[in-house]
Amino acid sequence: MEKMKIGESILSDQVRANSDITTATLSAGGQLGWAGRRLDVEREVLGFSVVGNRINIRALIEGGAGACFFGAKRSLIRKTFTLEFLSNDSLRLWTQNLQEYLDSLGRPKRLFIFVNPFGGKKSALRIFSNDVRPLLDDANIDYTVKETEHQLHAKEVVRSLDIAKYDGIVCVSGDGILVEVINGLLTRDDWHDAIKMPLGAVPAGTGNGMVKSLLDSCSEPCTASNATLSIIRGNKRSLDVATISQGDTKFFSILMLAWGLVADIDIESEKYRWMGSARIDFYALRRILGLRKYNGTILFVPAPGYESFGEPLGLEDEIIVQEESEMKSVDAPIKNLDCSYQGPKVDAKSLNWRKVGGPFASIWLQNVPWGGEDSLAAPNAEFADGCLDLIMVKDCPKLALLKLMSKLNNGDHIKSPHVSYLKVKAFILQPGQQIGDPATGGIIDVDGEVLARGKGAFQYEKKTLMSYDKLFIKMDQGLATLFAPK
């Protein structure tokens, strides 16, 4: 042994690499080097295994020969490096120190993984097998896999899951399964502890807005492999959760709420699912050419800097806010849902409420920047600022609306004079009927699912969680935790 300072967590030893004797070093800062090669353990090393007197180090490195594992946007390659030690003592010390350093990073060791075989292009099982499983195996992570069988299956599983056995829950799916998991955690009796469970998302659905937002925040491409790597590394960030209430019924949202144009496109285009992703563009054109507007009113508490939007409340609106404040005691029983978490404590009548009256072409609330992989709906949205970003369109010529919608991929739509863009801390939606068709209501779309339908709306006969009536939305800042890129 040439030099060894265990107390300082620094190792330096003679090893055989590629048939040559060389000096290998491991620094206290996690730099592993030998014979012209240097690896950042935190950033590049997934895990290692010991075979005989050799340590096989499994890593992701930039550039080099071989097939690109992460796709064309980033040249990252899975690779295994072998260091052969010349004594058992050296092997033991290196094994111990490498493992201790990896453990110090707070990486997950046991994961519960949902795979949704029905979402998007029905490719989740293939994505898990080809992109997710190999990286988890390289990182020595134990995992339990559960395929979802029907809508709300993930919520049912999570409500009775022994979460003490796991360091995180991962969803290989679109946004819908992640939303189910959040709702499952918050309907447990131990919700206060359960919601601290870190959650991970791997894109395998239609929208993938949450994972796109997470990866794009660090300029990472939205791929299954990049998402898996962020989970393995174990870095975390907080996420706001919105509580949507109607009487005693509640739903917990983490992505978006839409009413009007965006909701109509998202939900009604389902009948063209056979067209694949082109259905959205096709139906958006149809809906813009046959634009609907809806009567209604929104009440909101503007975030600092946005107080100029809207107008003060009238007496009738003040009564509505006061009723919401008085009805929602945190100790009130839940009648329609067995829900232990009842939303944040908010004295609604003490807040600075403002009002905007309809008609509206579109009301769109976003919790994170991306509504889908191709839709930068709210470029100024943050994960844990306690606000929803409101994108509101009241009146817009059809040609201008077409141009506006074409800019969703880069967020420039918010620059349109026809768009009002602001941050709100609480929100009340009072939806109304279509202009020119007072017998027909609209659709309220939350996180890609129908929360409520007005009479005469698309598939009105289907049961929904809430009625097409007043909704109250409150934010709980940083309630949930996500695995996220550093």
Buried (B, 14 or more C-beta within 10 A) or exposed (E): EEEBEEEEBBBBBBBBBEEEEBBBBBBEEBEBBBBEBEBEBBBBBBBBEBEEBBBBBBBBBEEEEEEBBBEEEBBBBBBEBBBBBBEEEBBEBBBEBBBEBBEEBEBBBEBBBBBBBBBBEEBBBEBBEEBBBBBBBBBBBEBEBBBBEEEEBBBBBBBEBEBEEBBBBBBBBBBBBBBBBBBBBBBBEEBEEBBEBBBBBBBBBBBBBBBBBBBBBEEBBBBBBBBBBBBBBBBBBBBBBBBBBBBBBBBBBBBBBBBBBBBBBBBBBEEBEEEEBEBBBBBBEEBBEEBBBBBBBBBBBBBEEBEEBBEEBEEEBBEBBEBBBEEBEEEEEBEEBEBBBBBBEBEBBEBEBBBBBBBBBBBBBBBBBBBBBBBBBBBBBBBBBBBBBBBBBBEBEEEBBBBBBEBBBEBBBBEBEBBBBBBBBBBBBBBBBBBEEEEBBBBBBBBBBBBBBBEBBBEBEEEBBBBBBBBBBBBBBBBBBBBBBE
